[in-house]
Amino acid sequence: MEAQHRILDISSPLFANMSEMRLLLFGDGFLVSRGHIQAQVLESRVNPFLGLFFQRSGDALRHEIALLPPLQRSLIPAFHTIDELHERTKTTGAHAGIQNALLCISQLAHYIE
């Protein structure tokens, strides 16, 4: 499937009254490697904000996974930390939703670093 690109025209009247605009743009999932995620997890051991972010992200993922039907839950490895989930999905392959969640967590962690 070919990626669709959209151009945002900031000169349009829609943005006329905005003095400042902040935009988080998440690109292609292939841009973040597994090595990058692992480096962020290592960084989280000395960065308390990043450590808390990974802890709460893990809590939120476990909560969301618990809400899935049993068949879908069985496809996702049990984990206590994002690092553990990352390691387990690295060796066994990952559920598409988990891959996307790890990518999103990694991209948000980039802004905390």
C-alpha positions in Angstrom: 0.0 0.0 0.0 1.4 3.4 -1.0 1.7 6.0 1.8 -0.5 9.0 1.4 1.0 12.4 2.1 -0.9 15.5 3.0 0.5 19.0 2.9 -0.6 21.4 5.6 -0.9 25.0 4.3 -0.1 27.2 7.3 -0.8 30.3 5.3 -4.5 29.4 5.2 -7.0 31.5 7.1 -7.5 28.5 9.5 -4.2 29.4 11.1 -4.5 33.2 10.9 -5.1 33.8 14.6 -2.6 31.3 15.9 0.5 32.8 17.3 2.1 29.5 18.0 1.4 26.0 16.9 2.9 22.8 18.3 2.6 19.6 16.3 3.7 16.1 17.2 4.1 14.1 14.0 4.6 10.4 14.2 6.1 9.0 11.0 6.6 5.6 9.5 7.0 2.8 12.1 10.2 1.6 10.4 12.1 4.7 11.5 12.4 3.4 15.1 14.6 0.4 15.5 14.6 -2.1 18.3 18.0 -0.9 19.3 16.6 2.5 19.8 13.9 1.3 22.1 16.5 -0.7 24.1 18.7 2.4 24.4 15.7 4.4 25.8 15.0 1.7 28.4 18.6 1.9 29.5 18.3 5.7 29.6 15.2 5.4 31.8 17.3 3.9 34.6 19.1 7.3 35.1 16.3 9.6 33.9 13.5 9.6 36.5 10.9 11.1 34.2 11.6 8.5 31.5 11.6 5.8 34.1 8.2 6.9 35.4 6.9 7.1 31.8 7.9 3.6 31.0 6.5 2.3 34.3 3.1 3.9 33.7 3.1 2.9 30.0 3.6 -0.7 31.1 0.8 -0.4 33.6 -1.5 1.0 30.9 -0.6 -1.7 28.5 -1.3 -4.5 31.0 -4.7 -2.9 31.8 -5.6 -2.7 28.1 -4.4 -6.2 27.5 -6.5 -7.5 30.4 -9.6 -6.1 28.6 -9.0 -8.1 25.5 -10.8 -11.4 24.8 -8.9 -14.5 26.0 -7.9 -15.6 22.5 -6.2 -12.3 21.8 -4.6 -12.1 25.2 -3.0 -15.5 24.6 -1.1 -14.1 21.7 0.6 -11.5 23.9 3.5 -12.5 26.2 3.1 -11.8 29.9 5.4 -9.0 31.1 6.2 -6.8 34.1 8.1 -4.0 32.4 8.4 -2.4 28.9 11.9 -3.8 28.8 10.6 -7.3 29.4 7.9 -6.9 26.8 10.4 -5.6 24.3 12.7 -8.6 24.9 9.9 -11.1 24.6 8.5 -9.7 21.4 12.0 -9.4 19.9 12.5 -13.1 20.1 9.0 -14.4 19.4 7.6 -11.8 17.1 4.8 -9.6 18.3 1.1 -9.0 18.0 0.6 -6.0 15.6 -1.0 -4.0 18.4 1.9 -4.5 20.7 4.4 -3.5 18.0 2.4 -0.3 17.4 2.2 0.3 21.2 6.0 -0.1 21.6 6.5 2.2 18.6 4.2 4.9 20.1 5.9 4.6 23.5 9.3 4.9 22.0 8.3 8.0 20.0 6.8 9.7 23.1 9.8 8.7 25.1 12.0 10.5 22.6 10.3 13.8 23.7 11.0 13.0 27.3 14.7 12.3 26.8 
